[in-house]
Amino acid sequence: MALFTPIAPSLATEGSSAGVSEGVVKAPPSAWYALIVLIIATVLGAVDKVVLTLLTEPVRLSLSLSDTQIGLLQGAGLVLFTGIATLPLGWLSDRYDRRVVLAACVVLWSAATGLRGTAEGYGVLFIASIGLGVGEAGLTPITNSMIPDLFPRAQRVFANAVFALSIIFGSALGALLGGSVVNLTDELRHLLPVSMQGYEAWRLTFFVMAATGIPVALLVLSIRGGRGGKGKAAPLSFDTVTPANAIGFREHLTTHWRTFAGLVIGFGLGAVGLSSIGTWLPVVAAREFGATPAEVGRGIGLAFLTGTLVGGALGVLVMRFVQRRMGPAAALRIIMLGNLSAALLSVLMLFMRSSTDVFMLLALLVVPLISGAVLLPNVLQDAAPAHLRARTIALLTMASLPFGVMGPLTVGLLSDSLKGSISGNSLATAVVITTLVGGVLGAMVLRATEGRFVRLMQAAQTTT
C-alpha cells in the first residue's frame, strides 16, 4: 500500500525524538552505507520480479500456459501472498533484529527464483511465485522502518527521496539487467556443466538470478544495527523511543480506520489497472509485435529511466509550487492526479502499431506516476508513530492485496473472453478497460479522503 506525506515545512520540522537536536546531529557514514545496502537488496528484488515478466512468453510456450494462469501467477501467486506475509514480517521487524529478518527474506525469494527454473508445469511455477511473494513481503515494512532509525528528520526527506528514486530506477535497471542476463546466460551456455547445457534459456536465467541472493543477504547482515526488540537497538536511533503514554496499535487503527479504508480503496482501485500496465505491456510487445526478451528488457528499462527522470523532476517542481497553497494536502493531490492522468493516457494503448510504440507509451505513462512516487516513503513512515510503523505499513499493504490480485487477473480473464469477439488486440483492450475504470473510481475515493488523511498525519507526528 502506498501512502504519502506532507513535505510542508510546518510538519517537516516538528519535534525530534529522544531529545536529539537534529539541527546539529547528522547521520554517520554507517547510515549511508546501510541505505546503499537496502537499495541493493531492493534492486535485486526488482530484478527477480521483472525477470518473470520478461520471460513470460518463453515460459508460456514451454509450459502451455493461458493468460488466466499468467494473471494468477502475477496476482494471486505473487501479490496475494506478498500481502498475507507482510503483517507477520512487519511484526517480526518491530520486535527482532531487522537485519536478520531482511536477510532471511532475501534468501527465501532467491531460492524461490531458482525453483522457477525447475518448473515442469504450472503447479511448481505457482508455488515458486508464492515463495517470491512471501520473501519480498519484508522489503516495504523493514526498509521503511530502518530509514527513520538511521536518519534524523532533517536528513530523512533526502534519504527517502534517494531510496524512492533508487527503487524506481531499480525497476528500470531490473528490466535492463534481466534482458542482458537472458542473452548472456544463453551465450555462456557452453561454459556450464554438460548436464545443464541443454536447459532452456529461461531456466538458466532463473538459476543465475537465484545465485546472487547469498552475497546480498551477507551485505544486509553487515549493516551496523537494525533496531529490533530484545535489546537490539541500532547505534543511531532517532525515532525509536516509545513514550510512556504511547497509543496502542489497536487504538491507532480504531481512531483512523476511515482514513485507512479510504486510502486502501482509493489507491487500490487505481492500482488495479496501473499494476496491470507493468505486467502486461511487456507481454503485448512480445506477443503482438515479436519483441525478444532482450528487446523487451532494453525497451522497458529505457522507458522507465526516461519516464523517471522527467517524472521525478516534474514532481519536485510541482510540489514546490503547490505546497504553499495546499499544505499537507499537496502530496495527495499530486499522486491522485498522476494516477488519474496515467489511467486516461492508457487509451493510447489501442493505437499501438509496433513494439517501439509500446515502449514509448510506457515512458509516457511512467511520467505522471513518478511525479508522486518520490513522496511515498515519507507517507509510509509518518502514517503512524515510530513504535507502530512497521505493523501499520504491513497492515495497509495486506489490506490492499485484493486489488493487487484483481489487476493482473482481471486483465487475463478479460483478454481470454474477448479473443475472437473483437477485431483488435484483445489484451490491450482488456488493459485499457481495467485501467480506466479503476483509475477514475480510485481518484474519486482519494479526493473524498483528503481531509481525514491530513488529520491522520498530524496526529501521527504529535504522538511520535
C-alpha positions as CSV (number, residue, x, y, z in Angstrom):
1,M,0.0,0.0,0.0
2,A,1.4,3.4,-0.9
3,L,0.6,6.4,1.1
4,F,2.1,9.9,1.0
5,T,3.4,12.5,3.5
6,P,3.3,16.3,3.8
7,I,6.6,17.9,3.0
8,A,5.3,21.3,4.2
9,P,7.8,22.9,6.5
10,S,5.3,23.2,9.3
11,L,5.2,19.4,9.7
12,A,8.7,18.5,8.5
13,T,10.4,20.5,11.2
14,E,8.4,19.4,14.2
15,G,10.0,17.9,17.3
16,S,12.8,15.5,17.3
17,S,12.5,12.1,19.0
18,A,14.6,11.1,22.0
19,G,15.7,14.6,22.7
20,V,18.2,14.7,19.8
21,S,19.0,18.1,18.5
22,E,18.6,17.4,14.8
23,G,19.9,20.7,13.7
24,V,23.3,19.5,15.0
25,V,23.3,15.7,14.9
26,K,23.8,14.2,11.4
27,A,23.7,10.6,10.3
28,P,27.1,8.9,10.3
29,P,28.7,7.2,7.3
30,S,27.4,3.8,8.5
31,A,23.8,5.1,8.0
32,W,24.6,5.9,4.3
33,Y,26.3,2.5,3.9
34,A,23.1,0.9,5.3
35,L,21.0,2.9,2.8
36,I,23.1,1.7,-0.1
37,V,22.7,-1.9,1.1
38,L,19.0,-1.5,1.4
39,I,19.0,-0.1,-2.2
40,I,21.0,-3.1,-3.4
41,A,18.5,-5.6,-1.8
42,T,15.6,-3.7,-3.3
43,V,17.1,-3.7,-6.7
44,L,17.7,-7.4,-6.5
45,G,14.1,-7.9,-5.6
46,A,13.0,-5.8,-8.6
47,V,15.2,-7.8,-11.0
48,D,13.9,-11.2,-9.7
49,K,10.4,-9.9,-10.1
50,V,10.8,-8.4,-13.6
51,V,12.6,-11.4,-15.0
52,L,9.4,-13.5,-15.0
53,T,7.7,-10.7,-16.9
54,L,10.4,-10.6,-19.5
55,L,10.3,-14.4,-19.8
56,T,6.5,-14.7,-19.8
57,E,6.2,-15.7,-23.5
58,P,9.0,-18.3,-23.5
59,V,7.6,-19.8,-20.2
60,R,4.1,-19.7,-21.6
61,L,5.0,-21.5,-24.7
62,S,7.2,-24.0,-22.9
63,L,4.6,-24.9,-20.3
64,S,1.5,-24.2,-22.3
65,L,0.0,-21.6,-20.0
66,S,-3.1,-19.5,-20.6
67,D,-3.4,-15.8,-20.0
68,T,-5.6,-16.5,-17.0
69,Q,-2.9,-18.7,-15.5
70,I,-0.3,-15.9,-16.1
71,G,-2.6,-13.5,-14.4
72,L,-2.9,-15.8,-11.4
73,L,0.9,-16.0,-11.2
74,Q,1.3,-12.3,-11.1
75,G,-1.9,-11.7,-9.0
76,A,-2.7,-14.5,-6.5
77,G,0.7,-16.2,-6.7
78,L,2.8,-13.0,-6.2
79,V,0.7,-10.1,-4.9
80,L,-1.7,-12.1,-2.7
81,F,0.9,-14.0,-0.7
82,T,3.1,-10.9,-0.5
83,G,0.2,-9.2,1.2
84,I,-0.5,-12.1,3.5
85,A,3.1,-12.4,4.6
86,T,3.6,-8.6,5.1
87,L,1.9,-8.3,8.5
88,P,3.8,-11.2,10.2
89,L,7.1,-9.9,8.8
90,G,6.2,-6.4,10.0
91,W,5.5,-7.7,13.5
92,L,8.9,-9.6,13.4
93,S,10.8,-6.5,12.3
94,D,9.2,-4.4,15.1
95,R,10.4,-7.0,17.7
96,Y,13.6,-8.5,16.4
97,D,16.8,-7.5,14.6
98,R,15.6,-6.2,11.2
99,R,18.9,-7.1,9.5
100,V,18.3,-10.8,10.2
101,V,14.7,-10.7,9.1
102,L,15.5,-8.9,5.9
103,A,18.5,-11.3,5.1
104,A,16.2,-14.3,5.6
105,C,13.7,-12.7,3.2
106,V,16.4,-12.2,0.5
107,V,17.5,-15.9,0.8
108,L,13.8,-17.0,0.6
109,W,12.9,-15.1,-2.6
110,S,16.2,-16.1,-4.2
111,A,15.5,-19.8,-3.5
112,A,12.0,-19.3,-5.0
113,T,13.5,-17.7,-8.1
114,G,15.7,-20.8,-8.6
115,L,12.7,-23.1,-8.1
116,R,11.1,-21.4,-11.1
117,G,13.8,-22.8,-13.2
118,T,12.9,-26.3,-12.3
119,A,9.2,-26.0,-13.2
120,E,7.8,-28.6,-15.5
121,G,4.3,-27.5,-15.0
122,Y,2.1,-24.7,-13.7
123,G,2.0,-26.0,-10.1
124,V,5.7,-25.6,-9.4
125,L,5.7,-22.2,-11.1
126,F,2.8,-21.1,-8.8
127,I,4.5,-22.4,-5.7
128,A,7.7,-20.5,-6.6
129,S,5.7,-17.3,-7.1
130,I,4.3,-17.7,-3.6
131,G,7.8,-18.1,-2.3
132,L,8.9,-15.0,-4.1
133,G,6.0,-13.0,-2.8
134,V,6.5,-14.1,0.8
135,G,10.2,-13.2,0.6
136,E,9.7,-9.8,-0.9
137,A,6.9,-9.0,1.5
138,G,9.5,-7.9,4.1
139,L,11.0,-5.2,1.9
140,T,8.5,-2.5,2.4
141,P,7.9,-2.6,6.2
142,I,11.6,-3.3,7.0
143,T,13.3,-0.7,4.8
144,N,10.7,2.0,5.6
145,S,11.2,1.3,9.3
146,M,15.0,1.2,9.2
147,I,15.5,4.5,7.5
148,P,13.9,6.6,10.3
149,D,16.1,4.7,12.8
150,L,19.2,5.7,10.8
151,F,18.5,9.3,9.8
152,P,17.3,12.3,11.8
153,R,14.2,14.1,10.4
154,A,16.3,16.9,8.9
155,Q,18.0,14.4,6.6
156,R,15.2,11.9,6.3
157,V,13.4,13.6,3.4
158,F,16.6,13.5,1.4
159,A,17.3,9.9,2.4
160,N,13.8,8.8,1.5
161,A,14.0,10.6,-1.9
162,V,17.2,8.8,-2.7
163,F,15.7,5.5,-1.7
164,A,12.5,6.1,-3.6
165,L,14.3,7.1,-6.8
166,S,16.6,4.1,-6.4
167,I,13.6,1.8,-6.2
168,I,12.2,3.3,-9.3
169,F,15.5,3.2,-11.1
170,G,15.8,-0.3,-9.8
171,S,12.8,-1.3,-11.8
172,A,14.3,0.1,-14.9
173,L,17.7,-1.5,-14.1
174,G,15.9,-4.7,-13.4
175,A,14.4,-4.7,-16.9
176,L,17.8,-3.8,-18.5
177,L,19.7,-6.4,-16.4
178,G,17.0,-9.0,-16.8
179,G,17.2,-8.8,-20.6
180,S,21.0,-8.8,-20.5
181,V,21.1,-11.8,-18.2
182,V,18.9,-13.8,-20.6
183,N,21.3,-13.1,-23.5
184,L,24.5,-13.5,-21.5
185,T,23.3,-16.8,-20.0
186,D,22.5,-18.2,-23.4
187,E,25.9,-17.1,-24.8
188,L,27.8,-18.6,-21.9
189,R,25.8,-21.9,-22.1
190,H,28.9,-23.8,-23.3
191,L,30.8,-23.0,-20.0
192,L,28.1,-24.7,-17.9
193,P,28.3,-28.4,-16.9
194,V,27.2,-30.7,-19.7
195,S,24.1,-31.7,-17.8
196,M,22.9,-28.1,-17.8
197,Q,23.8,-27.1,-21.4
198,G,20.6,-28.4,-22.8
199,Y,18.4,-26.4,-20.5
200,E,16.1,-23.7,-22.0
201,A,17.4,-20.1,-21.6
202,W,14.6,-19.1,-19.3
203,R,15.5,-21.8,-16.8
204,L,19.2,-20.9,-16.8
205,T,18.3,-17.3,-16.2
206,F,16.3,-18.1,-13.1
207,F,19.2,-20.2,-11.8
208,V,21.7,-17.3,-12.3
209,M,19.4,-14.8,-10.5
210,A,19.0,-17.2,-7.6
211,A,22.7,-17.4,-7.1
212,T,23.0,-13.7,-6.3
213,G,20.9,-13.9,-3.2
214,I,23.5,-15.2,-0.7
215,P,26.1,-12.3,-1.2
216,V,23.3,-9.7,-0.9
217,A,22.0,-11.4,2.3
218,L,25.5,-11.2,3.7
219,L,25.6,-7.5,2.9
220,V,22.4,-6.9,4.8
221,L,23.8,-8.6,7.8
222,S,26.9,-6.3,7.7
223,I,24.7,-3.2,8.4
224,R,25.5,-1.8,11.9
225,G,22.4,-2.4,13.9
226,G,18.8,-2.9,12.8
227,R,16.7,-1.7,15.7
228,G,14.5,-4.5,16.8
229,G,13.3,-6.0,20.0
230,K,15.3,-7.9,22.6
231,G,17.7,-5.1,23.2
232,K,19.0,-4.9,19.6
233,A,19.0,-1.1,19.4
234,A,20.8,0.5,16.5
235,P,23.9,2.7,17.2
236,L,22.0,5.6,15.8
237,S,18.2,5.6,16.5
238,F,16.3,8.9,16.1
239,D,12.8,7.5,16.1
240,T,12.8,4.5,18.4
241,V,11.8,5.8,21.8
242,T,8.3,4.9,22.8
243,P,6.5,7.4,25.1
244,A,5.1,6.1,28.3
245,N,1.6,7.1,27.2
246,A,2.0,5.9,23.6
247,I,-1.1,5.0,21.7
248,G,-1.6,1.3,21.1
249,F,-1.8,-0.4,17.7
250,R,-5.5,-1.3,18.0
251,E,-6.4,2.2,19.2
252,H,-4.5,3.8,16.4
253,L,-6.3,1.7,13.8
254,T,-9.7,2.2,15.5
255,T,-9.2,6.0,15.6
256,H,-8.2,6.4,12.0
257,W,-9.9,3.4,10.3
258,R,-12.0,5.6,8.0
259,T,-8.9,7.3,6.7
260,F,-7.0,4.0,6.2
261,A,-10.0,2.5,4.4
262,G,-10.2,5.4,2.0
263,L,-6.5,5.3,1.3
264,V,-6.6,1.5,0.7
265,I,-9.6,1.6,-1.5
266,G,-8.5,4.8,-3.4
267,F,-5.0,3.6,-4.2
268,G,-6.2,0.0,-4.6
269,L,-8.7,0.9,-7.3
270,G,-6.0,2.9,-9.2
271,A,-3.5,0.0,-8.8
272,V,-6.0,-2.5,-10.3
273,G,-5.3,-1.0,-13.7
274,L,-1.9,0.6,-13.3
275,S,-0.2,-2.5,-12.0
276,S,-1.6,-4.4,-15.0
277,I,0.2,-2.0,-17.3
278,G,3.6,-3.0,-16.0
279,T,2.6,-6.7,-16.0
280,W,1.0,-6.9,-19.5
281,L,2.7,-4.2,-21.7
282,P,5.8,-6.3,-22.0
283,V,3.7,-9.3,-23.0
284,V,1.9,-7.2,-25.6
285,A,5.3,-6.2,-27.1
286,A,6.4,-9.8,-27.2
287,R,3.2,-11.5,-28.4
288,E,1.8,-8.9,-30.8
289,F,5.0,-7.4,-32.2
290,G,7.5,-10.2,-31.8
291,A,10.0,-8.5,-29.4
292,T,12.6,-10.8,-27.9
293,P,13.1,-10.9,-24.1
294,A,16.3,-8.9,-24.6
295,E,14.5,-6.3,-26.7
296,V,11.7,-6.1,-24.1
297,G,14.2,-5.7,-21.3
298,R,16.0,-2.8,-23.1
299,G,12.8,-1.2,-24.1
300,I,11.2,-1.3,-20.7
301,G,14.4,-0.3,-19.0
302,L,14.9,2.8,-21.2
303,A,11.2,3.7,-20.9
304,F,11.4,3.6,-17.1
305,L,14.7,5.5,-17.0
306,T,13.3,8.3,-19.3
307,G,10.0,8.5,-17.5
308,T,11.6,8.5,-14.1
309,L,14.0,11.4,-14.9
310,V,11.2,13.5,-16.4
311,G,8.6,12.5,-13.8
312,G,10.9,13.0,-10.8
313,A,11.9,16.5,-11.9
314,L,8.3,17.3,-12.6
315,G,7.1,16.1,-9.2
316,V,9.7,18.2,-7.4
317,L,8.8,21.3,-9.3
318,V,5.1,20.8,-8.9
319,M,5.4,20.1,-5.2
320,R,7.4,23.3,-4.6
321,F,4.7,25.3,-6.5
322,V,1.6,23.8,-4.8
323,Q,2.7,23.0,-1.2
324,R,2.4,26.7,-0.1
325,R,-1.1,26.8,-1.3
326,M,-2.3,23.3,-0.3
327,G,0.0,22.4,2.6
328,P,-0.1,18.7,3.6
329,A,-2.8,18.0,1.0
330,A,-0.4,18.8,-1.8
331,A,1.2,15.4,-2.0
332,L,-2.2,13.6,-2.1
333,R,-3.3,15.9,-5.0
334,I,-0.1,15.2,-7.0
335,I,-0.4,11.4,-6.5
336,M,-4.1,11.3,-7.2
337,L,-3.8,13.4,-10.4
338,G,-0.8,11.4,-11.5
339,N,-2.7,8.1,-11.2
340,L,-5.7,9.6,-13.0
341,S,-3.6,11.0,-15.8
342,A,-1.9,7.7,-16.4
343,A,-5.3,5.9,-16.5
344,L,-6.6,8.3,-19.1
345,L,-3.4,8.0,-21.2
346,S,-3.7,4.3,-21.2
347,V,-6.3,4.7,-24.0
348,L,-3.4,5.3,-26.4
349,M,-2.6,1.6,-26.0
350,L,-5.4,0.8,-28.5
351,F,-3.4,2.7,-31.2
352,M,0.0,0.9,-30.9
353,R,1.4,-0.5,-34.1
354,S,4.9,-1.7,-33.1
355,S,7.0,-2.6,-30.0
356,T,8.6,0.8,-30.2
357,D,5.1,2.3,-29.7
358,V,4.7,0.1,-26.6
359,F,7.9,1.3,-25.0
360,M,7.2,5.0,-25.9
361,L,3.8,4.7,-24.3
362,L,5.2,3.1,-21.2
363,A,7.7,6.0,-20.8
364,L,4.8,8.5,-21.2
365,L,2.7,6.6,-18.5
366,V,5.6,6.5,-16.1
367,V,6.0,10.3,-16.0
368,P,2.8,11.2,-14.0
369,L,3.2,8.1,-11.8
370,I,6.7,9.0,-10.8
371,S,5.7,12.6,-10.2
372,G,4.1,11.5,-7.0
373,A,6.1,8.3,-6.2
374,V,9.1,10.1,-4.7
375,L,6.8,11.1,-1.8
376,L,5.6,7.7,-0.9
377,P,8.3,6.6,1.6
378,N,7.7,9.6,3.8
379,V,4.0,8.8,3.9
380,L,4.5,5.2,4.9
381,Q,6.7,6.4,7.8
382,D,4.5,9.3,9.0
383,A,1.2,7.5,8.9
384,A,1.9,6.0,12.4
385,P,4.1,6.7,15.4
386,A,7.5,5.1,15.3
387,H,6.7,2.2,17.6
388,L,3.7,1.2,15.3
389,R,5.3,2.0,12.0
390,A,6.2,-1.4,10.6
391,R,2.9,-3.0,11.7
392,T,0.9,-0.1,10.2
393,I,2.7,-0.3,6.9
394,A,2.3,-4.1,6.8
395,L,-1.4,-3.9,7.6
396,L,-2.1,-1.3,4.9
397,T,-0.2,-3.5,2.5
398,M,-2.1,-6.5,3.5
399,A,-5.5,-4.7,3.2
400,S,-4.7,-3.6,-0.3
401,L,-3.8,-7.2,-1.5
402,P,-7.3,-7.9,-3.1
403,F,-6.7,-5.1,-5.5
404,G,-3.3,-6.3,-6.4
405,V,-4.8,-9.7,-7.2
406,M,-7.7,-8.3,-9.2
407,G,-5.4,-6.3,-11.6
408,P,-3.4,-8.9,-13.5
409,L,-6.2,-11.5,-13.1
410,T,-9.0,-9.2,-14.4
411,V,-6.9,-8.4,-17.5
412,G,-6.2,-12.0,-18.1
413,L,-9.8,-13.0,-17.8
414,L,-11.0,-10.2,-20.0
415,S,-8.3,-10.9,-22.6
416,D,-9.3,-14.6,-22.8
417,S,-13.1,-13.7,-23.0
418,L,-12.5,-11.0,-25.7
419,K,-10.5,-13.2,-28.0
420,G,-12.4,-13.8,-31.2
421,S,-15.2,-11.4,-30.2
422,I,-13.3,-8.2,-31.2
423,S,-11.2,-7.4,-34.2
424,G,-8.5,-5.5,-32.4
425,N,-5.9,-6.5,-29.8
426,S,-7.9,-8.2,-27.0
427,L,-5.1,-8.0,-24.5
428,A,-4.6,-4.2,-24.9
429,T,-8.3,-3.7,-24.8
430,A,-8.6,-5.6,-21.5
431,V,-5.8,-3.5,-20.0
432,V,-7.4,-0.2,-21.1
433,I,-10.8,-1.1,-19.7
434,T,-9.4,-2.2,-16.3
435,T,-7.1,0.8,-16.0
436,L,-9.7,3.4,-16.9
437,V,-12.4,2.1,-14.6
438,G,-10.0,1.6,-11.7
439,G,-8.2,4.9,-12.2
440,V,-11.4,7.1,-12.2
441,L,-13.0,5.4,-9.3
442,G,-9.8,5.5,-7.3
443,A,-9.3,9.2,-7.8
444,M,-12.9,9.9,-6.6
445,V,-12.3,8.0,-3.4
446,L,-8.9,9.7,-2.7
447,R,-10.4,13.1,-3.2
448,A,-13.1,12.3,-0.6
449,T,-10.4,11.0,1.9
450,E,-8.1,14.1,1.6
451,G,-9.3,15.9,4.8
452,R,-9.1,12.9,7.0
453,F,-5.6,12.0,5.6
454,V,-4.2,15.4,6.6
455,R,-5.5,15.0,10.2
456,L,-4.1,11.4,10.4
457,M,-0.6,12.6,9.6
458,Q,-0.7,15.5,12.0
459,A,-1.8,13.1,14.8
460,A,1.0,10.6,13.9
461,Q,3.5,13.4,14.1
462,T,2.4,14.6,17.6
463,T,2.4,11.1,19.1
464,T,6.0,10.3,17.8
